[in-house]
Amino acid sequence: MKVPFYTLDYVSKTLGPDLQSAFGNVLDANWFIRGPRCEQFENAFAGYCGVQHAVGVGNGLDALTLMLRAAILQGLLERGDEVLVPANTFIATVLAVTAAGLVPVLVEPERETCNMDPSKLEEACSARTKAILVVHLYGRLADMESIYGFAKSRGLLVFEDCAQAHGAQLPDGCRAGSFGRAAAFSFYPTKNLGALGDAGMVVTDDAELARVVRSLGNYGSSEKYVNRYVGVNSRLDELQAALLLEKLPHLDSWNARRREIAERYRRGVTNPRIVCPVAPAAPESHVYHLFVVQCDRRDDLQAFLAARGIETLVHYPIPPHLQQAYTEPSGSEPLPEMRHGALPVAESLARCVLSLPMGPGLSDDEVAYVIDSLNEFV
Ligand SMILES: *Cc1c(COP(=O)(O)O)cnc(C)c1O
């Protein structure tokens, strides 16, 4: 049997006719940028997240960067301020902080959840720390109660990177994207809610922040040929918005299927060498963008599964602080934590994490085959 890591064609197949007709409508309308479909999707997604405002942008990295730049332009942050960021994340989280002229201070993850460890916030904090950029990694909500409590006690702003957590929610219904001052989403094709190309969004209850993000993404202009900020071109186009509008109503059922698969993995994998992620206390607080196991012989396990036709990936093999971009930055000194050994938990996770096949298109037979194979690994 061949089990691909992720089957993108599942969604295209199940929603094929809807996506085709959405495409046809955009073609007929002959309006491709900053039109009614973008606005409609922004409203729908803001409503879904439980916030007042949403601004479509070109991709997730731009959403993160423009969100932080807007906070600076609003006077909430100043260039040079320190922002606490998880050490175990996709590079884009850290790139956004440095691109906005802020200083990332990396916080070790908890080994069990792989998310930012709230007990490490205190030591990472300095007089220059002004914000925390939380990541809900792999689709699991970070410990928002502890993180928010800490932020409040120190007067820090909270921002969220929700690129992997569309729809993750607490029992009270609070969803990813509604916990901080503002949040950034990516609709990269393989995310839980994905476009058929690049797309991203900033969501917030702060009307002024939303206004500045919208302007920044449109050359720094709110009025044609009048430029208030040094902006960029980063907008959600009508076609992607129309396709995302078709997909959004299915997000909850796709996430439910991901949770079901996660439970099968968790119940089925009995091999003591392989550690499954612990189940969160609130089941819906995890949307399993990825199902990441830990194994001290990760590379052997990956090769063993590959020989059985099972495709797996590593998220992430090199943590941001060990990337050359930061260990040998051009024109500046590396930050103190940007060296080997500085963040041992993040570094050890990079050696032992392995992402199993996951996605709404994965069949029960495929899951059973992956489980059997995992249990045969010695
Ligand atoms: C995918 C991702 C991003 C970046 O999104 P793009 O749309 O690819 O730019 C940022 N942060 C995290 C955690 C991601 O997984």
The ligand as a Tripos MOL2 file, in Angstrom:
@<TRIPOS>MOLECULE
LIG
   15    15     1     0     0
SMALL
NO_CHARGES

@<TRIPOS>ATOM
      1 C1          2.6300   28.0970    6.9300 C.3       1 LIG1
      2 C2          3.0620   28.8820    8.0930 C.ar      1 LIG1
      3 C3          3.3730   30.2510    7.9990 C.ar      1 LIG1
      4 C4          3.5130   30.9890    6.7030 C.3       1 LIG1
      5 O1          2.4420   30.9320    5.8480 O.3       1 LIG1
      6 P1          2.6710   31.1800    4.2710 P.3       1 LIG1
      7 O2          1.2990   31.3860    3.7520 O.co2     1 LIG1
      8 O3          3.3270   29.9660    3.7260 O.co2     1 LIG1
      9 O4          3.5150   32.4000    4.1230 O.co2     1 LIG1
     10 C5          3.6570   30.9340    9.1670 C.ar      1 LIG1
     11 N1          3.6750   30.3210   10.3560 N.ar      1 LIG1
     12 C6          3.4070   29.0100   10.4870 C.ar      1 LIG1
     13 C7          3.4280   28.3960   11.8520 C.3       1 LIG1
     14 C8          3.1200   28.2410    9.3560 C.ar      1 LIG1
     15 O5          2.8810   26.9290    9.4990 O.3       1 LIG1
@<TRIPOS>BOND
     1     1     2 1
     2     2     3 ar
     3     2    14 ar
     4     3     4 1
     5     3    10 ar
     6     4     5 1
     7     5     6 1
     8     6     7 2
     9     6     8 1
    10     6     9 1
    11    10    11 ar
    12    11    12 ar
    13    12    13 1
    14    12    14 ar
    15    14    15 1
@<TRIPOS>SUBSTRUCTURE
     1 LIG1         1 GROUP 0 **** ****
